[in-house]
Amino acid sequence: MASSRRNDESRRDFLEQIGLGAGAISLLGAGLVSFARNASAQACAPPGNPGTPQAWRRDNRPIRQRKAASTLSSAEVQKLRDAYKAMRDLSSSDPSDPRGFTHQANVHCWNCGGVGSVIQVHGSWQFFAWHRAYLYFHERILGKLIGDMSFRLPYWDWDAPDHRKLPPAYATPGDASNPLWNGTRDMDANDEVPDDDVGEDVMDAALTASDFDDFGGTASSMGIPEGAPHGSVHVDVGGDMGAFGTAGKDPIFYAHHSNIDRLWSDWNLGSSTHDNPTSSLFLNLRFNFYDENKKWRSIRARNVLDHERKLRYQYPAPTEGGVMERLLEWTQVQPPRPVQRRMEIGAPLRDQLARALASNAEIRIHFDGIQVPVDKSAVYSVYADLQEAEAARGAASPAFLGTVPVVLNDKDNRHPTRPERRAVFRVTKRLRQLLERQAPLEFSLVERGARGEKGRVLPLRARAVRFSVAQVE
Ligand code: C2O
């Protein structure tokens, strides 16, 4: 009968989710089977009956620093481990407690449209605000579980060239005795996030985004850093991190997002024009979470904008060097136009770009609506020349522009991600060589495999491409 077949299927789904194969089904009693049916229908829904949330209440704790994960003292590492250990233990001692690690991970799954959910916080201006709120409640729960509300999450500063490896506390020991470890990662203790994904060019493109539309997105489009560096690091770490539905199961997720949150904070500080949206549509966005006392709370986007005063944590001041560049004013040198792989550079544009180069300007290329394959989580390198794309030399190639990541919502691709991405690349250093060739630019995407090897080569299609320049004083 149809209904009993459906039950068998959902039971099988559930068993696969908890890591038992089909062979285990017959060993299980009827009690677990009916639990399994519910669990399968709403695999990552919030536990209990949350009901109507109570408003988040003003936080009066002392303001404390979030620190770089690799600079924690051994006492601080121990505290971090104790907190995640307690959170993991809670999942087994009381599976219904929303503060347990499995439920904490499921919060992310549920909010990226997991089975039965209609919420999707990725791909729009919800991204930065929602993740800030998520980390805030998660951090408070960790603090409560170790009886120390001054606990703050660390951040993984992969943007620092000597911190491209997983922070040691999260990677070693590489076994279940370490509550910060996750056995599904593609990256091991000695691997590094590639410079192409998180290097200076990528960080500068993010930090010099001139308005929030570019930096954090709009109601319907994603901001630039949500792609690279954010998505790239998900793909690079891989395993659970490689899909939004499972990413929260890896403790490194929270340190990664703390760094993404720091990027938002630094962008705000970088210029007096780097404002957050003021529309009430944005300010009144409401996000719901269980707090450290298992109370279902609702917090608005407007409450998370000033993390220091409202949420009681701060980051070290951004380093001097970067600040000047963040004050740049960008002007568009040509109206945006669609591109189907080839872009002719006519004489007027060539002259404009050449003049900008001669006057020492910073030059960027912007792509809106890049069509990307969405069959797997992957990072694509963008080249402005087909032969160079075939050769796939990465940053060593004068035609290499940067990378565009795709992170699936779930590994089995059951709820598809949107097939369009935005990207901004700094081309100042490479443009001279590209212009000298006097040939049309032939944009291509090259899939980068898990160990950096070359995958598919595809023509790049985008809704719009344009250049912008900024005079450097
Ligand atoms: Cu909600 Cu890094 O993803």
Boltz pocket constraint, residues with backbone or C-beta under 6 A from the ligand:
constraints:
  - pocket:
      binder: B
      contacts: [[A, 108], [A, 122], [A, 131], [A, 230], [A, 234], [A, 244], [A, 247], [A, 257]]
      max_distance: 6.0
